[in-house]
Each structure stands twice: as C-alpha cells, then as structure tokens.
Amino acid sequence: MSQVWKPQPYQVDALKFLIKQPGGGLLLDPGMGKTSTTLAGITFLRNGLHVNRVLIIAPIRPMYQVWPQEIKKWTDFNHLSYTILHGDDKDAALNRISDIYLINPEGLKWFFQNDGLKKIGADMLVIDESTKFKDASTARFKLLKPHLPHFKRRLILTGEPIPNGYMDLFGQMYVADCGASLGRFITHFRAQFFYQEGFGGYSYTLREGADVEIQNRIKPRVMRLAAEDHLDMPELIFNDIEVELPPEARKIYKEFEDDFLAEVGDQTIVSLSAAAKGSKCRQVANGGVYDENHITHHIHDVKTAALVDLVEQLQGQPLFVLYEFQHDLERIKRVFPNTPCLTGMSGAKLDATLTQFNRGELPVLLGHPASAGHGLNLQEACHTVCYYGIGWDYDLYAQSYKRVWRQGQKHSRVIIHRIIANATLDRKAARVLKEKYTTQAEFLSAVKEPL
C-alpha cells in the first residue's frame, strides 16, 4: 500500500535547496531519504513547468530497485511514470514516453550513440552516487561532459563526495555546474590547488590553504546533511580481529615484498610491478594468491578460522560478511557452503534473500563492497558487519557498512569487525582508510549548511 510522504524537517530544507539551486549537490548520508526528497523536487519542478523529463544515472541496483520502489511507495509520486534504459528491450524503451528515465553509467555509450537525449527530451539530470563521475579522465565522464549544457537543471547525490581526497571533487562539481565553481579544466584545477611530487611527478598533494578555498567555492552549490545531526543513529564501533600468518605464509609474503616473486608450492609466481606486488601481498595476507593464469593457490586459513570463531560467538545473530578477492569467497564457502552471496544476484532471488536476512533467518550473508555498496537495506535484523579483507577504496568501504549502520537500525550499537593480518599491508590499508575518513569528515563539516 502506498503511503503519504511526510518529510522530516531536514528533508524540507533539502527540498528547498534542490528547487532553488539549478546546478548543485545534495550530500546526504545513506538512509536519509535522498531518493524521496529528489522525487519531491522533481514533482514540484514538473508541476511548475520548470522541467519536462528527467534522466537519472544510477548504479544497477538503485536503478532497478530503489528508484522504482520509492516511486511506488509514496502516493505523492505514484503519478510519475518511469522507464529503465537497460536490458534486452532498451532500444524499444528509448522510444517510450515517460516522466523519468533511469540508466546506469555503463549504458551511456549506447545511449548517446543512439541519440538518446534527443529521443527522450530530458532537461533535468540527476546523478545518483556521483562519485562514479569523480574522475574526469574516465570514458563515462567524457561521454557525458559535452551534453551537460543541454540540461536546465543538474543535481548530484552522494554521501561520500571525496573518498580519496579533494581531487575527487572536480568531476562531480563539473557535472553539477559545468565548471562554475572549480573551473572548466582538470589541468587548471590541479595546477591551482595541488603540487606534484613522487616518482615522475604523478602524485598530487593539496597546497596549503587550498582545502579552505575549495570549500568556499563549492559551499553555495552543495548542501550537507549528516545522519548524526538529524537521526537517532546507533553507536558505531570498529573492532580489529588480529591474526598471525603461519610461518610458510609469512615466508611467501616476505618473498613477494622483497623480491617481487615467490615460490608457492611447486610454482614461481611473479609480480611485474609495485602495484602487482601490493596486490599479491594483500592476497597472501587473506589466504590465497593468483598466478599469471589467474589460477588460485591456497596458502592459509587463519582468516577463515577467525571468521568461523566470530560466527560461533554470534550464536545465529545475522552477520554481513564482505570479502575482497574471489579466492576469499571460495575459502569462506568451504566452511559455510550454503551461505548466499549477493554478488551477481538479482531479481526475485535477490529480493527473497534480502527478506530472509532482514527477518533474521540467515546467520551469514556474503557480499563484495563493489556490488553491495549501494541500494541495499540490511539494518532490520543485522547489526554486525565483518570485513574478511579490506582494500584502499574508502567509498566502497564506507558505503558497504552503511547498509547496516543507517536509519531504521533497531540496535543501540553497530559493530564493524575487520580481520587484520599483523605485519602486512592490512595495517597500511586500515591506516589509509582512516586518513581518508578524516579528510572527508573535515570537508563535510566545512561545507555543512548552518542549522
């Protein structure tokens, strides 16, 4: 049954901002109702004849689930028709007349090659999870860039705008304001606010005082709303479960670290670059490693054993487990063979699995941060998350645990367990994630609208 949309006071503020600002961003934490707020804005603008049709670019799962579900959920938005531009009938869908068109970033090449913008007549653009466009050198950004002036209104949505630092802002803000705040060229942005260092000068470091200037430039165009300021959020606790590598695993790890190659069983596995070496070391820390043919070589099970201990301690309480490499999943499935994994799951099977988990009927649910970071609500029964391995990407990391730490969580605490192999890159990854969190938290605090 549809229900009347009754916005929270902060949503009313966000709605007013959306209507007033033709090119800007709503920086709302997950669970704060950014989808329904945006639909309210679209409804207001269409009723006032300020916009005609809307193109929404979103990741796959929000595109198929979140936006359609929110349209159906509220009587205020039931009148909005929508078309999903994805799948086998996308060519036919391009010729349908709708109020809203939904597409994922990977579909933009097809969309523009088929003159999609002219066919659908959209004059408002919404980017859901705008960090997908943070890198101005990507194909998706270059495909979208020349078409941005076509839209009378552009809105970006994200709760994690700078997961890797201030360089992430250029692409997103360009989508919102076509360069009005941070300039039209990434090269000029880099030269003005960063200096180059490191081998070959490919590392960019923020100049002193540049953070404040960037904040001041974009603050009029964005609205930051933090969950902690407006919602009764549970306490968030991080707990590192430390494990020690067995002697043979330590030997292999050290060989990769020192010599870029290691003897694994009867095979020599070579890492051809510093980046490849880092990946090999992180794989070994987790328990396995790929050779040049992408064949998995098992090394140890200490992280798997730690996960088994945690599951036993929880005594059937739901646990959301994030793995890093495919061979991690293989080891986990050996000890929990009937445990469902969200990766690649869709449709009725996905809906049924999520329903079971949210009812507390599944003690363990598996997922990868890249596929479980958007569009999932896992907070109804679960209040415990475990990272079997952690990577460098703060956006994927934060978005995935925020599937549980969000509005509607009934427990007073959400606990994030991280299985860390001592004296490995796990420690460095944890430190880097903390540094990225601090940078983003300071930025979000600086651009926050006064209450």
Helices and strands as residue ranges (DSSP letters): H 9-20, E 23-28, H 34-47, E 53-57, H 60-61, I 62-66, H 67-73, E 82-84, H 90-93, E 100-103, G 105-107, H 108-113, H 116-120, E 122-128, G 130-133, H 139-144, G 145-150, E 153-157, G 166-168, H 169-177, H 186-193, E 194-197, G 199-201, E 203-206, H 210-218, G 219-221, E 222-225, H 227-230, E 235-243, H 247-259, E 261-264, E 267-270, H 274-286, E 288-290, E 296-298, H 302-314, E 319-322, H 326-335, H 347-358, E 364-367, H 369-372, E 384-387, H 394-401, E 413-421, H 425-447
